[in-house]
Amino acid sequence: MTATLFDPVQLGDIQLANRVVMAPMTRSRAGPGDAPTALNVEYYRQRASAGLIVSEGVQPSANGKGYCRTPGLHTEAQVAGWKAVTDAVHAEGGRIVAQIMHCGRVGSHLNKDPGAETVAPSAVRAKGQIYTDAAGMVDLDEPRALRLDEIPGVIGEYRHATQCALGAGFDGVELHCTSGYLPAQFLSTGTNQRTDAYGGSLHNRLRFVLEVLEAMTAVAGSGRVGMRICPGNPFNDLHDDDPHETFAALLDAVSPMRLAYLHVIRSPRRSLDSFALAREHFRGPLIVNDSFDRASADRVLDAGEAAAVSFGRSYIGNPDLVRRLREGLPLADFDLATLYTPGPKGYTDYPAA
Ligand SMILES: Cc1cc2nc3c(=O)[nH]c(=O)nc-3n(C[C@H](O)[C@H](O)[C@H](O)COP(=O)(O)O)c2cc1C
């Protein structure tokens, strides 16, 4: 018999009660010191019937923060805040991993702590603007290129964040490796103009991501580390000359690490089938994402093409999405205006069916 969304599944060392995954979503509602609060506990608790929650992107360091009010995972207060979240999810029988997101060049100093910097593989500014509480929309910062001798320290931030994640009771960690953030900046020709061991050849462009994964798996064990990709994603002014070649080589290199899962988003490039690429080059469970509904999710599981399916936008207005999908109940819409605003409105006030 083939699997459905409601059957359990094992992703590495993480046992899921069902195959409905809540996709990571930045909601910009962290409290003072970028620490989660009781409001965030309630939001995740409401959604704990997902087989797995992937947290919103969390910065592994002050430099890694790009957007306003995003939570971190590098101070004691942040670990304590997240511990309350993971305890609440576990009390409901759920599982939750932390998505480690270093924004690199995508950010504004106005969203960062005093003294924190916007750093990237190369000093190439992304075209575009970003929201700040202090000044509204502003141009993205001009990043400072990381010196070669600083890179081990940045990899160390991912190692430390992984240690913090385990201390906070997360079931694992997911490396955010898309959407134009730091790992994607190292992978891509447009943003990586380095001439040292971390740039130039394809082999060198992969080095940062592989060393980050080695650091994360050394701490958590490979069965508790996942990675999220979207080959060909131009978000945040990202350009790569040949994303198919880059991601095929990356996945060939990552496969022997035996990660818990690969979380793969449909490519916006029509000519690039990122699910097929993942199946060909990654040996391990796949979570697939983007614009799935119950019928298309069942099809992909039925065909054995993925282990689980993640849902983003549907989770905003439907905290009980698993039940609604199972019982064929209607799905509620969400309010765009309150996606990233502080407070409970548009966050914890969407009722269960
Ligand atoms: C409000 C919002 C915030 C998001 N934040 C993140 C994020 O922090 N990390 C990430 O990898 N993807 C992020 N995404 C992308 C989603 O995880 C997902 O890939 C996207 O919504 C497509 O899936 P869907 O069609 O099920 O919504 C975000 C999406 C939305 C709508």
PDBQT file of the ligand as one rigid body, heavy atoms in Angstrom, charges set to zero:
ROOT
HETATM    1  C1  LIG A 401       5.248  34.878   5.305  1.00  0.00    +0.000 C 
HETATM    2  C2  LIG A 401       6.256  33.939   4.721  1.00  0.00    +0.000 A 
HETATM    3  C3  LIG A 401       7.498  33.841   5.324  1.00  0.00    +0.000 A 
HETATM    4  C4  LIG A 401       8.458  32.934   4.825  1.00  0.00    +0.000 A 
HETATM    5  N1  LIG A 401       9.655  32.788   5.483  1.00  0.00    +0.000 NA
HETATM    6  C5  LIG A 401      10.516  31.790   5.120  1.00  0.00    +0.000 A 
HETATM    7  C6  LIG A 401      11.670  31.490   5.907  1.00  0.00    +0.000 A 
HETATM    8  O1  LIG A 401      11.946  32.087   6.966  1.00  0.00    +0.000 OA
HETATM    9  N2  LIG A 401      12.478  30.490   5.472  1.00  0.00    +0.000 N 
HETATM   10  C7  LIG A 401      12.228  29.796   4.315  1.00  0.00    +0.000 A 
HETATM   11  O2  LIG A 401      12.992  28.891   3.951  1.00  0.00    +0.000 OA
HETATM   12  N3  LIG A 401      11.117  30.037   3.569  1.00  0.00    +0.000 NA
HETATM   13  C8  LIG A 401      10.261  31.005   3.948  1.00  0.00    +0.000 A 
HETATM   14  N4  LIG A 401       9.085  31.190   3.240  1.00  0.00    +0.000 N 
HETATM   15  C9  LIG A 401       8.770  30.305   2.108  1.00  0.00    +0.000 C 
HETATM   16  C10 LIG A 401       7.849  29.157   2.565  1.00  0.00    +0.000 C 
HETATM   17  O3  LIG A 401       8.527  28.283   3.453  1.00  0.00    +0.000 OA
HETATM   18  C11 LIG A 401       7.341  28.317   1.361  1.00  0.00    +0.000 C 
HETATM   19  O4  LIG A 401       8.463  27.824   0.643  1.00  0.00    +0.000 OA
HETATM   20  C12 LIG A 401       6.450  29.112   0.425  1.00  0.00    +0.000 C 
HETATM   21  O5  LIG A 401       5.435  29.796   1.136  1.00  0.00    +0.000 OA
HETATM   22  C13 LIG A 401       5.810  28.194  -0.636  1.00  0.00    +0.000 C 
HETATM   23  O6  LIG A 401       5.051  27.169  -0.030  1.00  0.00    +0.000 OA
HETATM   24  P1  LIG A 401       3.433  27.232   0.000  1.00  0.00    +0.000 P 
HETATM   25  O7  LIG A 401       2.991  27.270  -1.441  1.00  0.00    +0.000 OA
HETATM   26  O8  LIG A 401       3.000  25.992   0.706  1.00  0.00    +0.000 OA
HETATM   27  O9  LIG A 401       3.081  28.498   0.719  1.00  0.00    +0.000 OA
HETATM   28  C14 LIG A 401       8.143  32.131   3.684  1.00  0.00    +0.000 A 
HETATM   29  C15 LIG A 401       6.896  32.262   3.086  1.00  0.00    +0.000 A 
HETATM   30  C16 LIG A 401       5.947  33.131   3.585  1.00  0.00    +0.000 A 
HETATM   31  C17 LIG A 401       4.591  33.197   2.935  1.00  0.00    +0.000 C 
ENDROOT
TORSDOF 0
